[in-house]
Amino acid sequence: MKEFVVIHDYLVSEAVVGDWDGEEELVAERINEIYHALYDMAEDDIAPEELIAILALVWDTWIPQEALPELDMEDIYDWCRHVMTNRDQYIQQ
């Protein structure tokens, strides 16, 4: 059911991430990497509502984090695995 959620609807550009002292493009890239990682980790048969709720966590969790530009792929995958493993704690169904 994952195919019913269009990941491109969530991706952001540097124009929407706010002021990051010249690192707006990098911040947008990191946010988009997080969206893609979560989407890729989601099971093919995940309920669309559940995947939407998981993807909604990204912006609220990461945009206020000053460390966002310094995240590497290992950090991103670790966080995404944590969310997917513990998603019942993060989303209300």
ChimeraX attribute file (.defattr): number of C-alpha atoms within 10 A of each C-alpha:
attribute: neighborCount
match mode: 1-to-1
recipient: residues
	/A:1	12
	/A:2	19
	/A:3	11
	/A:4	11
	/A:5	16
	/A:6	12
	/A:7	17
	/A:8	10
	/A:9	7
	/A:10	16
	/A:11	15
	/A:12	18
	/A:13	14
	/A:14	16
	/A:15	10
	/A:16	9
	/A:17	18
	/A:18	12
	/A:19	11
	/A:20	14
	/A:21	6
	/A:22	9
	/A:23	15
	/A:24	18
	/A:25	15
	/A:26	18
	/A:27	26
	/A:28	22
	/A:29	18
	/A:30	22
	/A:31	24
	/A:32	20
	/A:33	17
	/A:34	23
	/A:35	24
	/A:36	18
	/A:37	17
	/A:38	23
	/A:39	22
	/A:40	13
	/A:41	12
	/A:42	18
	/A:43	13
	/A:44	12
	/A:45	9
	/A:46	13
	/A:47	14
	/A:48	16
	/A:49	15
	/A:50	17
	/A:51	21
	/A:52	17
	/A:53	15
	/A:54	22
	/A:55	19
	/A:56	14
	/A:57	14
	/A:58	17
	/A:59	16
	/A:60	10
	/A:61	9
	/A:62	15
	/A:63	16
	/A:64	10
	/A:65	9
	/A:66	10
	/A:67	10
	/A:68	19
	/A:69	17
	/A:70	11
	/A:71	13
	/A:72	11
	/A:73	13
	/A:74	9
	/A:75	12
	/A:76	19
	/A:77	16
	/A:78	11
	/A:79	15
	/A:80	24
	/A:81	16
	/A:82	11
	/A:83	17
	/A:84	19
	/A:85	10
	/A:86	11
	/A:87	16
	/A:88	12
	/A:89	9
	/A:90	12
	/A:91	16
	/A:92	9
	/A:93	7
